[in-house]
Amino acid sequence: MKRKLSTLILLAALLLTPTASVRAQSPDGGDVFLLGQNYTLSSGETLNGSLAVVGGNVMIEEGAAVNGDVAVAQDD
């Protein structure tokens, strides 16, 4: 009984945790990690780091550059 209650409380806490953007730490501070948000890198801009987006969309406009890896994961 206590185990079921603990599991239920943990599940409720995880579901109520808000999703927000998180910036991963890298030596140059350029990595970007987003949960449930969209990301646009405008023309002429350069991202010096890696980009990871989970549950969102990425738009890299012509003339923009990413000096790192790009990973996008979506739930279809």
PDB file of N, H, CA, C and O in Angstrom:
ATOM      1  N   MET A   1       0.825  -1.195   0.000  1.00  0.00           N
ATOM      2  CA  MET A   1       0.000   0.000   0.000  1.00  0.00           C
ATOM      3  C   MET A   1       0.870   1.260   0.000  1.00  0.00           C
ATOM      4  O   MET A   1       0.624   2.199  -0.757  1.00  0.00           O
ATOM      5  N   LYS A   2       1.895   1.262   0.866  1.00  0.00           N
ATOM      6  H   LYS A   2       2.095   0.500   1.482  1.00  0.00           H
ATOM      7  CA  LYS A   2       2.772   2.433   0.921  1.00  0.00           C
ATOM      8  C   LYS A   2       3.545   2.605  -0.377  1.00  0.00           C
ATOM      9  O   LYS A   2       3.804   3.729  -0.808  1.00  0.00           O
ATOM     10  N   ARG A   3       3.913   1.485  -1.003  1.00  0.00           N
ATOM     11  H   ARG A   3       3.702   0.572  -0.653  1.00  0.00           H
ATOM     12  CA  ARG A   3       4.657   1.552  -2.264  1.00  0.00           C
ATOM     13  C   ARG A   3       3.790   2.153  -3.369  1.00  0.00           C
ATOM     14  O   ARG A   3       4.273   2.961  -4.162  1.00  0.00           O
ATOM     15  N   LYS A   4       2.524   1.767  -3.427  1.00  0.00           N
ATOM     16  H   LYS A   4       2.131   1.111  -2.783  1.00  0.00           H
ATOM     17  CA  LYS A   4       1.622   2.318  -4.433  1.00  0.00           C
ATOM     18  C   LYS A   4       1.420   3.813  -4.213  1.00  0.00           C
ATOM     19  O   LYS A   4       1.389   4.582  -5.174  1.00  0.00           O
ATOM     20  N   LEU A   5       1.284   4.226  -2.970  1.00  0.00           N
ATOM     21  H   LEU A   5       1.309   3.601  -2.189  1.00  0.00           H
ATOM     22  CA  LEU A   5       1.105   5.638  -2.652  1.00  0.00           C
ATOM     23  C   LEU A   5       2.352   6.434  -3.022  1.00  0.00           C
ATOM     24  O   LEU A   5       2.248   7.527  -3.579  1.00  0.00           O
ATOM     25  N   SER A   6       3.520   5.896  -2.719  1.00  0.00           N
ATOM     26  H   SER A   6       3.604   5.008  -2.267  1.00  0.00           H
ATOM     27  CA  SER A   6       4.773   6.571  -3.070  1.00  0.00           C
ATOM     28  C   SER A   6       4.915   6.708  -4.579  1.00  0.00           C
ATOM     29  O   SER A   6       5.335   7.756  -5.071  1.00  0.00           O
ATOM     30  N   THR A   7       4.573   5.666  -5.308  1.00  0.00           N
ATOM     31  H   THR A   7       4.232   4.815  -4.908  1.00  0.00           H
ATOM     32  CA  THR A   7       4.642   5.700  -6.768  1.00  0.00           C
ATOM     33  C   THR A   7       3.676   6.730  -7.325  1.00  0.00           C
ATOM     34  O   THR A   7       4.019   7.466  -8.250  1.00  0.00           O
ATOM     35  N   LEU A   8       2.482   6.789  -6.776  1.00  0.00           N
ATOM     36  H   LEU A   8       2.204   6.192  -6.024  1.00  0.00           H
ATOM     37  CA  LEU A   8       1.481   7.754  -7.223  1.00  0.00           C
ATOM     38  C   LEU A   8       1.940   9.184  -6.956  1.00  0.00           C
ATOM     39  O   LEU A   8       1.769  10.052  -7.812  1.00  0.00           O
ATOM     40  N   ILE A   9       2.508   9.439  -5.809  1.00  0.00           N
ATOM     41  H   ILE A   9       2.647   8.733  -5.114  1.00  0.00           H
ATOM     42  CA  ILE A   9       3.002  10.778  -5.479  1.00  0.00           C
ATOM     43  C   ILE A   9       4.152  11.172  -6.395  1.00  0.00           C
ATOM     44  O   ILE A   9       4.204  12.305  -6.873  1.00  0.00           O
ATOM     45  N   LEU A  10       5.077  10.241  -6.646  1.00  0.00           N
ATOM     46  H   LEU A  10       5.034   9.320  -6.258  1.00  0.00           H
ATOM     47  CA  LEU A  10       6.196  10.519  -7.546  1.00  0.00           C
ATOM     48  C   LEU A  10       5.701  10.799  -8.960  1.00  0.00           C
ATOM     49  O   LEU A  10       6.180  11.734  -9.603  1.00  0.00           O
ATOM     50  N   LEU A  11       4.770  10.021  -9.446  1.00  0.00           N
ATOM     51  H   LEU A  11       4.381   9.262  -8.923  1.00  0.00           H
ATOM     52  CA  LEU A  11       4.208  10.233 -10.777  1.00  0.00           C
ATOM     53  C   LEU A  11       3.518  11.591 -10.868  1.00  0.00           C
ATOM     54  O   LEU A  11       3.698  12.308 -11.853  1.00  0.00           O
ATOM     55  N   ALA A  12       2.744  11.948  -9.870  1.00  0.00           N
ATOM     56  H   ALA A  12       2.599  11.366  -9.070  1.00  0.00           H
ATOM     57  CA  ALA A  12       2.064  13.251  -9.860  1.00  0.00           C
ATOM     58  C   ALA A  12       3.078  14.391  -9.857  1.00  0.00           C
ATOM     59  O   ALA A  12       2.884  15.394 -10.543  1.00  0.00           O
ATOM     60  N   ALA A  13       4.148  14.245  -9.096  1.00  0.00           N
ATOM     61  H   ALA A  13       4.306  13.430  -8.539  1.00  0.00           H
ATOM     62  CA  ALA A  13       5.186  15.286  -9.053  1.00  0.00           C
ATOM     63  C   ALA A  13       5.855  15.444 -10.411  1.00  0.00           C
ATOM     64  O   ALA A  13       6.125  16.568 -10.836  1.00  0.00           O
ATOM     65  N   LEU A  14       6.130  14.332 -11.103  1.00  0.00           N
ATOM     66  H   LEU A  14       5.912  13.420 -10.758  1.00  0.00           H
ATOM     67  CA  LEU A  14       6.757  14.408 -12.420  1.00  0.00           C
ATOM     68  C   LEU A  14       5.829  15.040 -13.449  1.00  0.00           C
ATOM     69  O   LEU A  14       6.277  15.800 -14.307  1.00  0.00           O
ATOM     70  N   LEU A  15       4.552  14.732 -13.367  1.00  0.00           N
ATOM     71  H   LEU A  15       4.188  14.115 -12.669  1.00  0.00           H
ATOM     72  CA  LEU A  15       3.596  15.290 -14.326  1.00  0.00           C
ATOM     73  C   LEU A  15       3.355  16.775 -14.097  1.00  0.00           C
ATOM     74  O   LEU A  15       3.030  17.498 -15.038  1.00  0.00           O
ATOM     75  N   LEU A  16       3.507  17.236 -12.875  1.00  0.00           N
ATOM     76  H   LEU A  16       3.771  16.649 -12.109  1.00  0.00           H
ATOM     77  CA  LEU A  16       3.264  18.639 -12.553  1.00  0.00           C
ATOM     78  C   LEU A  16       4.512  19.504 -12.685  1.00  0.00           C
ATOM     79  O   LEU A  16       4.440  20.725 -12.543  1.00  0.00           O
ATOM     80  N   THR A  17       5.647  18.884 -12.953  1.00  0.00           N
ATOM     81  H   THR A  17       5.706  17.892 -13.069  1.00  0.00           H
ATOM     82  CA  THR A  17       6.885  19.642 -13.127  1.00  0.00           C
ATOM     83  C   THR A  17       6.815  20.387 -14.452  1.00  0.00           C
ATOM     84  O   THR A  17       6.623  19.769 -15.499  1.00  0.00           O
ATOM     85  N   PRO A  18       6.969  21.714 -14.419  1.00  0.00           N
ATOM     86  CA  PRO A  18       6.882  22.468 -15.668  1.00  0.00           C
ATOM     87  C   PRO A  18       8.083  22.211 -16.563  1.00  0.00           C
ATOM     88  O   PRO A  18       9.196  21.996 -16.084  1.00  0.00           O
ATOM     89  N   THR A  19       7.842  22.237 -17.872  1.00  0.00           N
ATOM     90  H   THR A  19       6.938  22.412 -18.260  1.00  0.00           H
ATOM     91  CA  THR A  19       8.947  22.110 -18.812  1.00  0.00           C
ATOM     92  C   THR A  19       9.428  23.507 -19.166  1.00  0.00           C
ATOM     93  O   THR A  19       8.626  24.430 -19.310  1.00  0.00           O
ATOM     94  N   ALA A  20      10.710  23.656 -19.302  1.00  0.00           N
ATOM     95  H   ALA A  20      11.361  22.907 -19.185  1.00  0.00           H
ATOM     96  CA  ALA A  20      11.301  24.953 -19.620  1.00  0.00           C
ATOM     97  C   ALA A  20      12.602  24.727 -20.357  1.00  0.00           C
ATOM     98  O   ALA A  20      13.093  23.603 -20.463  1.00  0.00           O
ATOM     99  N   SER A  21      13.145  25.807 -20.861  1.00  0.00           N
ATOM    100  H   SER A  21      12.746  26.720 -20.775  1.00  0.00           H
ATOM    101  CA  SER A  21      14.419  25.677 -21.548  1.00  0.00           C
ATOM    102  C   SER A  21      15.543  25.526 -20.537  1.00  0.00           C
ATOM    103  O   SER A  21      15.507  26.080 -19.439  1.00  0.00           O
ATOM    104  N   VAL A  22      16.526  24.769 -20.943  1.00  0.00           N
ATOM    105  H   VAL A  22      16.555  24.319 -21.836  1.00  0.00           H
ATOM    106  CA  VAL A  22      17.685  24.527 -20.102  1.00  0.00           C
ATOM    107  C   VAL A  22      18.911  24.726 -20.971  1.00  0.00           C
ATOM    108  O   VAL A  22      18.985  24.179 -22.071  1.00  0.00           O
ATOM    109  N   ARG A  23      19.849  25.481 -20.503  1.00  0.00           N
ATOM    110  H   ARG A  23      19.789  25.925 -19.609  1.00  0.00           H
ATOM    111  CA  ARG A  23      21.095  25.666 -21.235  1.00  0.00           C
ATOM    112  C   ARG A  23      22.138  24.745 -20.644  1.00  0.00           C
ATOM    113  O   ARG A  23      22.492  24.855 -19.470  1.00  0.00           O
ATOM    114  N   ALA A  24      22.623  23.841 -21.465  1.00  0.00           N
ATOM    115  H   ALA A  24      22.335  23.752 -22.419  1.00  0.00           H
ATOM    116  CA  ALA A  24      23.664  22.923 -21.021  1.00  0.00           C
ATOM    117  C   ALA A  24      24.976  23.682 -20.893  1.00  0.00           C
ATOM    118  O   ALA A  24      25.222  24.632 -21.636  1.00  0.00           O
ATOM    119  N   GLN A  25      25.799  23.276 -19.977  1.00  0.00           N
ATOM    120  H   GLN A  25      25.599  22.504 -19.374  1.00  0.00           H
ATOM    121  CA  GLN A  25      27.076  23.941 -19.764  1.00  0.00           C
ATOM    122  C   GLN A  25      28.138  23.347 -20.672  1.00  0.00           C
ATOM    123  O   GLN A  25      28.289  22.128 -20.745  1.00  0.00           O
ATOM    124  N   SER A  26      28.857  24.186 -21.345  1.00  0.00           N
ATOM    125  H   SER A  26      28.734  25.177 -21.285  1.00  0.00           H
ATOM    126  CA  SER A  26      29.988  23.765 -22.157  1.00  0.00           C
ATOM    127  C   SER A  26      31.113  24.762 -21.914  1.00  0.00           C
ATOM    128  O   SER A  26      30.870  25.827 -21.345  1.00  0.00           O
ATOM    129  N   PRO A  27      32.323  24.449 -22.324  1.00  0.00           N
ATOM    130  CA  PRO A  27      33.431  25.373 -22.078  1.00  0.00           C
ATOM    131  C   PRO A  27      33.192  26.773 -22.628  1.00  0.00           C
ATOM    132  O   PRO A  27      33.593  27.753 -21.999  1.00  0.00           O
ATOM    133  N   ASP A  28      32.544  26.892 -23.796  1.00  0.00           N
ATOM    134  H   ASP A  28      32.218  26.096 -24.307  1.00  0.00           H
ATOM    135  CA  ASP A  28      32.286  28.225 -24.350  1.00  0.00           C
ATOM    136  C   ASP A  28      30.865  28.700 -24.069  1.00  0.00           C
ATOM    137  O   ASP A  28      30.492  29.799 -24.479  1.00  0.00           O
ATOM    138  N   GLY A  29      30.067  27.889 -23.374  1.00  0.00           N
ATOM    139  H   GLY A  29      30.371  26.996 -23.041  1.00  0.00           H
ATOM    140  CA  GLY A  29      28.714  28.303 -22.992  1.00  0.00           C
ATOM    141  C   GLY A  29      27.736  28.367 -24.144  1.00  0.00           C
ATOM    142  O   GLY A  29      26.707  29.030 -24.018  1.00  0.00           O
ATOM    143  N   GLY A  30      28.011  27.698 -25.284  1.00  0.00           N
ATOM    144  H   GLY A  30      28.847  27.159 -25.386  1.00  0.00           H
ATOM    145  CA  GLY A  30      27.169  27.849 -26.450  1.00  0.00           C
ATOM    146  C   GLY A  30      26.139  26.762 -26.683  1.00  0.00           C
ATOM    147  O   GLY A  30      25.294  26.917 -27.565  1.00  0.00           O
ATOM    148  N   ASP A  31      26.168  25.666 -25.933  1.00  0.00           N
ATOM    149  H   ASP A  31      26.854  25.540 -25.217  1.00  0.00           H
ATOM    150  CA  ASP A  31      25.218  24.581 -26.160  1.00  0.00           C
ATOM    151  C   ASP A  31      23.814  25.000 -25.745  1.00  0.00           C
ATOM    152  O   ASP A  31      23.632  25.722 -24.765  1.00  0.00           O
ATOM    153  N   VAL A  32      22.811  24.532 -26.515  1.00  0.00           N
ATOM    154  H   VAL A  32      22.959  23.946 -27.312  1.00  0.00           H
ATOM    155  CA  VAL A  32      21.408  24.840 -26.225  1.00  0.00           C
ATOM    156  C   VAL A  32      20.641  23.527 -26.155  1.00  0.00           C
ATOM    157  O   VAL A  32      20.751  22.691 -27.051  1.00  0.00           O
ATOM    158  N   PHE A  33      19.855  23.344 -25.077  1.00  0.00           N
ATOM    159  H   PHE A  33      19.765  24.023 -24.348  1.00  0.00           H
ATOM    160  CA  PHE A  33      18.986  22.180 -24.904  1.00  0.00           C
ATOM    161  C   PHE A  33      17.611  22.682 -24.521  1.00  0.00           C
ATOM    162  O   PHE A  33      17.458  23.345 -23.495  1.00  0.00           O
ATOM    163  N   LEU A  34      16.589  22.371 -25.344  1.00  0.00           N
ATOM    164  H   LEU A  34      16.714  21.833 -26.178  1.00  0.00           H
ATOM    165  CA  LEU A  34      15.229  22.854 -25.099  1.00  0.00           C
ATOM    166  C   LEU A  34      14.261  21.687 -25.003  1.00  0.00           C
ATOM    167  O   LEU A  34      14.383  20.707 -25.738  1.00  0.00           O
ATOM    168  N   LEU A  35      13.305  21.796 -24.099  1.00  0.00           N
ATOM    169  H   LEU A  35      13.206  22.592 -23.503  1.00  0.00           H
ATOM    170  CA  LEU A  35      12.243  20.806 -23.934  1.00  0.00           C
ATOM    171  C   LEU A  35      10.914  21.444 -24.306  1.00  0.00           C
ATOM    172  O   LEU A  35      10.481  22.400 -23.663  1.00  0.00           O
ATOM    173  N   GLY A  36      10.266  20.922 -25.339  1.00  0.00           N
ATOM    174  H   GLY A  36      10.618  20.146 -25.861  1.00  0.00           H
ATOM    175  CA  GLY A  36       8.932  21.381 -25.695  1.00  0.00           C
ATOM    176  C   GLY A  36       8.877  22.798 -26.224  1.00  0.00           C
ATOM    177  O   GLY A  36       7.837  23.449 -26.119  1.00  0.00           O
ATOM    178  N   GLN A  37       9.963  23.294 -26.788  1.00  0.00           N
ATOM    179  H   GLN A  37      10.807  22.765 -26.874  1.00  0.00           H
ATOM    180  CA  GLN A  37       9.981  24.649 -27.329  1.00  0.00           C
ATOM    181  C   GLN A  37      10.563  24.629 -28.730  1.00  0.00           C
ATOM    182  O   GLN A  37      11.267  23.695 -29.114  1.00  0.00           O
ATOM    183  N   ASN A  38      10.261  25.671 -29.483  1.00  0.00           N
ATOM    184  H   ASN A  38       9.689  26.430 -29.171  1.00  0.00           H
ATOM    185  CA  ASN A  38      10.805  25.815 -30.824  1.00  0.00           C
ATOM    186  C   ASN A  38      12.056  26.679 -30.778  1.00  0.00           C
ATOM    187  O   ASN A  38      12.223  27.492 -29.868  1.00  0.00           O
ATOM    188  N   TYR A  39      12.942  26.502 -31.767  1.00  0.00           N
ATOM    189  H   TYR A  39      12.806  25.842 -32.506  1.00  0.00           H
ATOM    190  CA  TYR A  39      14.182  27.268 -31.824  1.00  0.00           C
ATOM    191  C   TYR A  39      14.407  27.734 -33.250  1.00  0.00           C
ATOM    192  O   TYR A  39      14.311  26.943 -34.189  1.00  0.00           O
ATOM    193  N   THR A  40      14.706  29.013 -33.417  1.00  0.00           N
ATOM    194  H   THR A  40      14.784  29.656 -32.655  1.00  0.00           H
ATOM    195  CA  THR A  40      15.019  29.581 -34.723  1.00  0.00           C
ATOM    196  C   THR A  40      16.377  30.248 -34.657  1.00  0.00           C
ATOM    197  O   THR A  40      16.632  31.075 -33.781  1.00  0.00           O
ATOM    198  N   LEU A  41      17.247  29.885 -35.587  1.00  0.00           N
ATOM    199  H   LEU A  41      17.040  29.213 -36.298  1.00  0.00           H
ATOM    200  CA  LEU A  41      18.540  30.547 -35.736  1.00  0.00           C
ATOM    201  C   LEU A  41      18.422  31.397 -36.993  1.00  0.00           C
ATOM    202  O   LEU A  41      18.346  30.880 -38.107  1.00  0.00           O
ATOM    203  N   SER A  42      18.407  32.711 -36.791  1.00  0.00           N
ATOM    204  H   SER A  42      18.469  33.131 -35.886  1.00  0.00           H
ATOM    205  CA  SER A  42      18.154  33.644 -37.886  1.00  0.00           C
ATOM    206  C   SER A  42      19.347  33.770 -38.824  1.00  0.00           C
ATOM    207  O   SER A  42      20.483  33.473 -38.456  1.00  0.00           O
ATOM    208  N   SER A  43      19.065  34.212 -40.027  1.00  0.00           N
ATOM    209  H   SER A  43      18.142  34.453 -40.326  1.00  0.00           H
ATOM    210  CA  SER A  43      20.089  34.414 -41.043  1.00  0.00           C
ATOM    211  C   SER A  43      21.179  35.341 -40.503  1.00  0.00           C
ATOM    212  O   SER A  43      20.887  36.387 -39.924  1.00  0.00           O
ATOM    213  N   GLY A  44      22.433  34.945 -40.700  1.00  0.00           N
ATOM    214  H   GLY A  44      22.670  34.095 -41.171  1.00  0.00           H
ATOM    215  CA  GLY A  44      23.559  35.749 -40.227  1.00  0.00           C
ATOM    216  C   GLY A  44      24.026  35.407 -38.833  1.00  0.00           C
ATOM    217  O   GLY A  44      25.102  35.845 -38.425  1.00  0.00           O
ATOM    218  N   GLU A  45      23.244  34.631 -38.079  1.00  0.00           N
ATOM    219  H   GLU A  45      22.370  34.276 -38.410  1.00  0.00           H
ATOM    220  CA  GLU A  45      23.630  34.243 -36.719  1.00  0.00           C
ATOM    221  C   GLU A  45      24.435  32.946 -36.754  1.00  0.00           C
ATOM    222  O   GLU A  45      24.291  32.126 -37.661  1.00  0.00           O
ATOM    223  N   THR A  46      25.290  32.784 -35.738  1.00  0.00           N
ATOM    224  H   THR A  46      25.407  33.450 -35.001  1.00  0.00           H
ATOM    225  CA  THR A  46      26.084  31.566 -35.593  1.00  0.00           C
ATOM    226  C   THR A  46      25.936  31.048 -34.172  1.00  0.00           C
ATOM    227  O   THR A  46      26.094  31.801 -33.210  1.00  0.00           O
ATOM    228  N   LEU A  47      25.632  29.756 -34.040  1.00  0.00           N
ATOM    229  H   LEU A  47      25.503  29.145 -34.821  1.00  0.00           H
ATOM    230  CA  LEU A  47      25.581  29.097 -32.735  1.00  0.00           C
ATOM    231  C   LEU A  47      26.878  28.322 -32.578  1.00  0.00           C
ATOM    232  O   LEU A  47      27.123  27.359 -33.304  1.00  0.00           O
ATOM    233  N   ASN A  48      27.706  28.738 -31.637  1.00  0.00           N
ATOM    234  H   ASN A  48      27.507  29.521 -31.048  1.00  0.00           H
ATOM    235  CA  ASN A  48      28.972  28.058 -31.363  1.00  0.00           C
ATOM    236  C   ASN A  48      28.754  27.030 -30.270  1.00  0.00           C
ATOM    237  O   ASN A  48      29.092  27.260 -29.109  1.00  0.00           O
ATOM    238  N   GLY A  49      28.198  25.920 -30.642  1.00  0.00           N
ATOM    239  H   GLY A  49      27.924  25.734 -31.585  1.00  0.00           H
ATOM    240  CA  GLY A  49      27.891  24.846 -29.708  1.00  0.00           C
ATOM    241  C   GLY A  49      26.891  23.911 -30.348  1.00  0.00           C
ATOM    242  O   GLY A  49      26.544  24.062 -31.520  1.00  0.00           O
ATOM    243  N   SER A  50      26.436  22.961 -29.589  1.00  0.00           N
ATOM    244  H   SER A  50      26.718  22.838 -28.638  1.00  0.00           H
ATOM    245  CA  SER A  50      25.470  21.985 -30.090  1.00  0.00           C
ATOM    246  C   SER A  50      24.058  22.407 -29.740  1.00  0.00           C
ATOM    247  O   SER A  50      23.841  23.172 -28.801  1.00  0.00           O
ATOM    248  N   LEU A  51      23.100  21.903 -30.501  1.00  0.00           N
ATOM    249  H   LEU A  51      23.276  21.282 -31.264  1.00  0.00           H
ATOM    250  CA  LEU A  51      21.693  22.221 -30.321  1.00  0.00           C
ATOM    251  C   LEU A  51      20.914  20.922 -30.191  1.00  0.00           C
ATOM    252  O   LEU A  51      21.020  20.049 -31.053  1.00  0.00           O
ATOM    253  N   ALA A  52      20.132  20.781 -29.123  1.00  0.00           N
ATOM    254  H   ALA A  52      20.045  21.490 -28.423  1.00  0.00           H
ATOM    255  CA  ALA A  52      19.267  19.617 -28.926  1.00  0.00           C
ATOM    256  C   ALA A  52      17.879  20.119 -28.549  1.00  0.00           C
ATOM    257  O   ALA A  52      17.727  20.894 -27.605  1.00  0.00           O
ATOM    258  N   VAL A  53      16.872  19.678 -29.286  1.00  0.00           N
ATOM    259  H   VAL A  53      16.995  19.049 -30.054  1.00  0.00           H
ATOM    260  CA  VAL A  53      15.490  20.074 -29.029  1.00  0.00           C
ATOM    261  C   VAL A  53      14.653  18.807 -28.922  1.00  0.00           C
ATOM    262  O   VAL A  53      14.666  17.972 -29.826  1.00  0.00           O
ATOM    263  N   VAL A  54      13.926  18.662 -27.820  1.00  0.00           N
ATOM    264  H   VAL A  54      13.915  19.340 -27.086  1.00  0.00           H
ATOM    265  CA  VAL A  54      13.055  17.516 -27.586  1.00  0.00           C
ATOM    266  C   VAL A  54      11.622  18.035 -27.538  1.00  0.00           C
ATOM    267  O   VAL A  54      11.281  18.860 -26.690  1.00  0.00           O
ATOM    268  N   GLY A  55      10.782  17.544 -28.457  1.00  0.00           N
ATOM    269  H   GLY A  55      11.059  16.873 -29.145  1.00  0.00           H
ATOM    270  CA  GLY A  55       9.370  17.928 -28.464  1.00  0.00           C
ATOM    271  C   GLY A  55       9.117  19.307 -29.036  1.00  0.00           C
ATOM    272  O   GLY A  55       8.100  19.924 -28.721  1.00  0.00           O
ATOM    273  N   GLY A  56      10.005  19.798 -29.856  1.00  0.00           N
ATOM    274  H   GLY A  56      10.832  19.296 -30.112  1.00  0.00           H
ATOM    275  CA  GLY A  56       9.829  21.106 -30.486  1.00  0.00           C
ATOM    276  C   GLY A  56      10.355  21.063 -31.910  1.00  0.00           C
ATOM    277  O   GLY A  56      10.720  20.003 -32.418  1.00  0.00           O
ATOM    278  N   ASN A  57      10.389  22.227 -32.549  1.00  0.00           N
ATOM    279  H   ASN A  57      10.093  23.088 -32.137  1.00  0.00           H
ATOM    280  CA  ASN A  57      10.861  22.328 -33.919  1.00  0.00           C
ATOM    281  C   ASN A  57      12.087  23.220 -33.987  1.00  0.00           C
ATOM    282  O   ASN A  57      12.283  24.089 -33.138  1.00  0.00           O
ATOM    283  N   VAL A  58      12.914  22.998 -35.010  1.00  0.00           N
ATOM    284  H   VAL A  58      12.754  22.292 -35.700  1.00  0.00           H
ATOM    285  CA  VAL A  58      14.114  23.801 -35.225  1.00  0.00           C
ATOM    286  C   VAL A  58      14.057  24.385 -36.624  1.00  0.00           C
ATOM    287  O   VAL A  58      13.781  23.678 -37.594  1.00  0.00           O
ATOM    288  N   MET A  59      14.321  25.692 -36.723  1.00  0.00           N
ATOM    289  H   MET A  59      14.545  26.266 -35.935  1.00  0.00           H
ATOM    290  CA  MET A  59      14.430  26.342 -38.024  1.00  0.00           C
ATOM    291  C   MET A  59      15.790  27.028 -38.070  1.00  0.00           C
ATOM    292  O   MET A  59      16.080  27.906 -37.257  1.00  0.00           O
ATOM    293  N   ILE A  60      16.613  26.622 -39.020  1.00  0.00           N
ATOM    294  H   ILE A  60      16.376  25.908 -39.680  1.00  0.00           H
ATOM    295  CA  ILE A  60      17.904  27.257 -39.239  1.00  0.00           C
ATOM    296  C   ILE A  60      17.806  27.940 -40.598  1.00  0.00           C
ATOM    297  O   ILE A  60      17.796  27.284 -41.639  1.00  0.00           O
ATOM    298  N   GLU A  61      17.733  29.262 -40.570  1.00  0.00           N
ATOM    299  H   GLU A  61      17.740  29.795 -39.724  1.00  0.00           H
ATOM    300  CA  GLU A  61      17.531  30.018 -41.803  1.00  0.00           C
ATOM    301  C   GLU A  61      18.794  30.033 -42.653  1.00  0.00           C
ATOM    302  O   GLU A  61      19.905  29.844 -42.156  1.00  0.00           O
ATOM    303  N   GLU A  62      18.594  30.262 -43.947  1.00  0.00           N
ATOM    304  H   GLU A  62      17.691  30.416 -44.350  1.00  0.00           H
ATOM    305  CA  GLU A  62      19.721  30.341 -44.878  1.00  0.00           C
ATOM    306  C   GLU A  62      20.667  31.447 -44.429  1.00  0.00           C
ATOM    307  O   GLU A  62      20.236  32.554 -44.106  1.00  0.00           O
ATOM    308  N   GLY A  63      21.949  31.138 -44.413  1.00  0.00           N
ATOM    309  H   GLY A  63      22.298  30.239 -44.675  1.00  0.00           H
ATOM    310  CA  GLY A  63      22.953  32.107 -43.975  1.00  0.00           C
ATOM    311  C   GLY A  63      23.297  31.990 -42.494  1.00  0.00           C
ATOM    312  O   GLY A  63      24.185  32.693 -42.012  1.00  0.00           O
ATOM    313  N   ALA A  64      22.604  31.108 -41.763  1.00  0.00           N
ATOM    314  H   ALA A  64      21.883  30.537 -42.155  1.00  0.00           H
ATOM    315  CA  ALA A  64      22.913  30.858 -40.351  1.00  0.00           C
ATOM    316  C   ALA A  64      23.833  29.641 -40.277  1.00  0.00           C
ATOM    317  O   ALA A  64      23.880  28.829 -41.201  1.00  0.00           O
ATOM    318  N   ALA A  65      24.567  29.524 -39.159  1.00  0.00           N
ATOM    319  H   ALA A  65      24.529  30.184 -38.409  1.00  0.00           H
ATOM    320  CA  ALA A  65      25.508  28.408 -39.026  1.00  0.00           C
ATOM    321  C   ALA A  65      25.492  27.857 -37.611  1.00  0.00           C
ATOM    322  O   ALA A  65      25.338  28.596 -36.639  1.00  0.00           O
ATOM    323  N   VAL A  66      25.657  26.533 -37.515  1.00  0.00           N
ATOM    324  H   VAL A  66      25.782  25.932 -38.305  1.00  0.00           H
ATOM    325  CA  VAL A  66      25.793  25.853 -36.226  1.00  0.00           C
ATOM    326  C   VAL A  66      27.154  25.172 -36.212  1.00  0.00           C
ATOM    327  O   VAL A  66      27.425  24.296 -37.033  1.00  0.00           O
ATOM    328  N   ASN A  67      28.008  25.576 -35.277  1.00  0.00           N
ATOM    329  H   ASN A  67      27.788  26.287 -34.610  1.00  0.00           H
ATOM    330  CA  ASN A  67      29.329  24.971 -35.115  1.00  0.00           C
ATOM    331  C   ASN A  67      29.250  23.913 -34.023  1.00  0.00           C
ATOM    332  O   ASN A  67      29.819  24.072 -32.943  1.00  0.00           O
ATOM    333  N   GLY A  68      28.543  22.842 -34.318  1.00  0.00           N
ATOM    334  H   GLY A  68      28.081  22.712 -35.196  1.00  0.00           H
ATOM    335  CA  GLY A  68      28.334  21.757 -33.366  1.00  0.00           C
ATOM    336  C   GLY A  68      27.321  20.787 -33.945  1.00  0.00           C
ATOM    337  O   GLY A  68      27.024  20.813 -35.139  1.00  0.00           O
ATOM    338  N   ASP A  69      26.803  19.938 -33.088  1.00  0.00           N
ATOM    339  H   ASP A  69      27.044  19.917 -32.118  1.00  0.00           H
ATOM    340  CA  ASP A  69      25.817  18.939 -33.512  1.00  0.00           C
ATOM    341  C   ASP A  69      24.406  19.483 -33.349  1.00  0.00           C
ATOM    342  O   ASP A  69      24.155  20.346 -32.508  1.00  0.00           O
ATOM    343  N   VAL A  70      23.478  18.965 -34.168  1.00  0.00           N
ATOM    344  H   VAL A  70      23.682  18.263 -34.851  1.00  0.00           H
ATOM    345  CA  VAL A  70      22.067  19.321 -34.062  1.00  0.00           C
ATOM    346  C   VAL A  70      21.271  18.026 -33.926  1.00  0.00           C
ATOM    347  O   VAL A  70      21.417  17.113 -34.739  1.00  0.00           O
ATOM    348  N   ALA A  71      20.428  17.952 -32.892  1.00  0.00           N
ATOM    349  H   ALA A  71      20.310  18.693 -32.232  1.00  0.00           H
ATOM    350  CA  ALA A  71      19.578  16.778 -32.663  1.00  0.00           C
ATOM    351  C   ALA A  71      18.171  17.261 -32.337  1.00  0.00           C
ATOM    352  O   ALA A  71      17.980  18.121 -31.477  1.00  0.00           O
ATOM    353  N   VAL A  72      17.189  16.697 -33.035  1.00  0.00           N
ATOM    354  H   VAL A  72      17.343  15.998 -33.733  1.00  0.00           H
ATOM    355  CA  VAL A  72      15.789  17.041 -32.798  1.00  0.00           C
ATOM    356  C   VAL A  72      15.017  15.751 -32.592  1.00  0.00           C
ATOM    357  O   VAL A  72      15.070  14.854 -33.435  1.00  0.00           O
ATOM    358  N   ALA A  73      14.301  15.647 -31.479  1.00  0.00           N
ATOM    359  H   ALA A  73      14.258  16.375 -30.795  1.00  0.00           H
ATOM    360  CA  ALA A  73      13.488  14.465 -31.188  1.00  0.00           C
ATOM    361  C   ALA A  73      12.045  14.916 -30.994  1.00  0.00           C
ATOM    362  O   ALA A  73      11.751  15.782 -30.169  1.00  0.00           O
ATOM    363  N   GLN A  74      11.148  14.305 -31.779  1.00  0.00           N
ATOM    364  H   GLN A  74      11.387  13.602 -32.449  1.00  0.00           H
ATOM    365  CA  GLN A  74       9.721  14.629 -31.685  1.00  0.00           C
ATOM    366  C   GLN A  74       8.941  13.359 -31.464  1.00  0.00           C
ATOM    367  O   GLN A  74       9.327  12.282 -31.918  1.00  0.00           O
ATOM    368  N   ASP A  75       7.838  13.501 -30.761  1.00  0.00           N
ATOM    369  H   ASP A  75       7.525  14.376 -30.393  1.00  0.00           H
ATOM    370  CA  ASP A  75       6.934  12.392 -30.517  1.00  0.00           C
ATOM    371  C   ASP A  75       5.819  12.472 -31.543  1.00  0.00           C
ATOM    372  O   ASP A  75       5.003  13.393 -31.510  1.00  0.00           O
ATOM    373  N   ASP A  76       5.781  11.510 -32.455  1.00  0.00           N
ATOM    374  H   ASP A  76       6.443  10.761 -32.482  1.00  0.00           H
ATOM    375  CA  ASP A  76       4.752  11.532 -33.519  1.00  0.00           C
ATOM    376  C   ASP A  76       3.511  10.823 -33.102  1.00  0.00           C
ATOM    377  O   ASP A  76       2.554  10.748 -33.873  1.00  0.00           O
TER     378      ASP A  76
END
